């Protein structure tokens, strides 16, 4: 009845492509549909558009086997048994969920949906959106199984975590739930079945919990630093062989495409009554300004060149989505005499090389914990703000 076992909409992105490769490697015939023709062509040639451990060789393997195919035409949706949609719910400038993206995406796909298909929503959504999508399809005269099965992978580790993490599944129909069991059971034996609304909250709770933990670490850092103490000495004392504190993260710029956004979605869902989430947002989003103001109180930065080392939102990655390094740059462009930026993982004509940044900067802020920075030997007169403690010499400013 169908030409493809699975069609993944938005399948060339950080969530969709690893899942596509993994399912194709499990024997499913997978169609990747993405509107980005350039990415489709690149992946079709066996080139990963971003770094993902272990994905390069596996991509070439499934392409050669013919189990992974790609298209930029939505017509392939009609020929697929299971459709996985990698479309999330962003927030606007007022921190309110933007439902238009999901509405528009579903409406664009409705002409290609067919009765009997199973639609799995995979990205984070505002609670209740899965139910709304089910209703929209019914109103359009379609009989489909609608499911919500959230991803929880760590970028860069997807090819491992897709097989080692439990998969959360949910559906509005018994048939849809069985489809999810069969599909995600190919990846792991650990399946957690919940109601769709519970699955939606599970995804939000997961991301918000991490965001709050980062905020706690950053607040602790600021308290220690304000009293001229090294947070990482305290951190070691707290976490060393003490299991109850092992989940305390290090301080640093907590960013990326999900954590802040999902905290604000949860706040909106609870009618704005989420003081813990809002407090975490103020701490994490305010951390770049805190670093600048501490430097400003000690040095005449208006007459100095400040270098930002690392512009990606996480270490050993070129992903700049919602990176606070860019917020740091904006603040420094007002406060500092000159600002230089470098990141070997990010292509940007305005950046300088790592070597030039170290040589020409009076102050260097290590904004992203790339592992290569551990080996940098800075000149003795160079001021280094290392809030991540990448160098292992403490993080005090």
Beta strands, then each sheet from edge to edge (+ up, - down):
strand 1: 4-9
strand 2: 30-33
strand 3: 68-71
strand 4: 80-85
strand 5: 118-121
strand 6: 145-148
strand 7: 167-169
strand 8: 191-193
strand 9: 305-309
strand 10: 338-342
strand 11: 363-366
strand 12: 383-385
sheet 1: 3+ 2+ 1+ 4+ 5+ 6+
sheet 2: 7+ 8+
sheet 3: 10+ 9+ 11+ 12+
end
